[in-house]
Amino acid sequence: IELRRDVNANVIMNRLLKHTQLQDTFGVIMLALVNNEPRILNLQQILEYYLKHQEDVVTRRTKYDLNKAEERDHILQGLLKALDFIDEVITIIRGSQNAQIAKERLMERFELSDVQAQAIVDMRLRALTGLEREKLENEHQDLVAKIAELKAILADEKLLLGVIKTEMSAIAEKYGDDRRSKIGYDELDISMEDLIPRENTIIAMTSLGYIKRMTVDNFKAQNRGGRGIKGMQTIDEDYIEDLLMTTTHHYLNFFTNMGRVYRLKAYEIPEAGRTARGTAIVNLLQLAPGEKITAMIPIREYSDDKNLFMVTKTGIVKKTPLMEFSNVRKNGLTAINLREEDELIEVKITDSNSEIFLVTKQGMCIRFQETDVRATGRASMGVIGMNLSPGDEIIGMQLQTQGSDLLIVSENGMGKRTNMDEFTVQKRGGKGVKCYKIVEKTGDVVGAKAVNDDNEIMMITTEGIIIQLRVQDISTLSRITSGVKLINLDNGVKVAQIAKVREKLSNGDHEFDNLEEAMEEVAQEAVSEDEDEAEENLIFPTEDSEDDE
């Protein structure tokens, strides 16, 4: 089905599944007779009773086959005995007045049963040949083996079940095909979330709107100045724009350039490999034409003491209580009203006591108190956070709680750290101070992150290359400097985005050198702790979250 460019494919698919028979559901009432009583069975019971029925069927069949084999072998034994004394048998038969007398005389002479004597009397002359005798002997040997096998099946339940398994496998191989229906569950009895393991995950999204979920063991730290590894297979003019760490059960709030917010659980994003492109976000969210994601915020739970702090490209800031976003509809909610040609670029969770850092692409930075911005509702416009020079725009927002240094990276792979104490607190709405010296070698600023020594940084280029650096390997310099080279770039390639991860993880009492050690420790504690408490013990910070503390 070909769709118009502005049509949401996910919506059309849902309508097709709802109003057509592309997808259908039906209930099964598993009513059966159990010991001559009607009962409604569940899936496990129906399988168990069917297995018992198969045991009964195979047992009866085996007994029948055993009886037939023993009867035939009994006759063969009589025929073979007659062949051993064939001359005497012929004499008895020829000297008898009728067949009945012949049978009686044979039974008396050779201790035969009635059926054996009858078979001898009915025996044809061709049975006297050597070939026929050999056939009878072979048939007798085969029957002896078959009788032994049938008796073994009746005596051993494991052999009986083995016969059932073999026969079912043969039927499945001959007539079976892939399952076309799905065995579902009662939504009132079990939640889909109960089937999803709680684990840390990486969410990556490109500038053209492709998103995927990856396991955290895809990346490892490298030395400064390396070339990195391939992080995502992108198409022309596409690159990874957002990269964050969260857990599978956290909410992901998606804020768009048009000032709207959408929401998914992290596990609802399809998992893919490190180099896979991922799934188009328009297949997961009902985005409007021209709307794209500019910020992803992982949220574990909604509380009254938290706020969402937003900043636009032109320096407008807004603070809204987090609880106002606790019920996000499928078609999204308005998060901020925007002026013409303005865009929402970044959103963070704050606690009303934060200090805000705004950084521009021309290397300016302002630091002000969050309390300078009063809280407003979702549909409000916001206030001026920073007064920008002509042609300048905001490229990032950070909180003082996220680190002791401000890391600034330029598009040509240069970067540095500057201690946050070098930035004095001002009132919102000012022009700020110089935070980065821009020259031809550096290019414009593309990212700014608040960091500590134990953090690591992921840098993503426009070709999808990712390099992970230890922050302690990056030089700490004053405000008006350009820094050092952080990544080697080919001609025409630029740094597109930076993301922050943590080198060490903590469970409150111990620090671990890698994720595996931390997860193992938390898994052991989770045996005796409440599930939520166990999750809290693993401090696995998400990108751009005040939980980095």
ABEGO torsion letter per residue (X at the ends): XBBBAABBAAAAAAAAAAABAABBBBBBBBBBBBGGBBBBBBAAAAAAAAAAAAAAAAAAAAAAAAAAAAAAAAAAAAAAAAAAAAAAAAAAAAABABAAAAAAAAAAAAGBBAAAAAAAAABBAAAABAAAAAAAAAAAAAAAAAAAAAAAAAABAAAAAAAAAAAAAAAAAAABBBBABBBBBBAAABBAAAABBBBBBBBBBBAAGBBBBBBAAABBBBBBGBAEBBABBBBBGBBBABBBBBBAABBBBBBBAAGBBBBBBAAABBBBBAABAEBBAAAABBBBBGBBBABBBBBABBBAABBBBBBBAAGBBBBBBAAAAABBBAAEBBABBBBBGBBBABBBBBAGABBBBBBBAAGBBBBBBAAABBBBBAABAEBBABBBBBGBBBABBBBAAAEABBBBBBAAGBBBBBBAAABBBBBBGBAEBBABBBBAAAEBBABBBBBBAABBBBBBBAAGBBBBBBAAABBBBBABBAEBBABBBBBGBBBABBBBBBABBBAGABBBABAAAAAAAAAAAAAABBAAAAAAABBBBBBGBAAAX
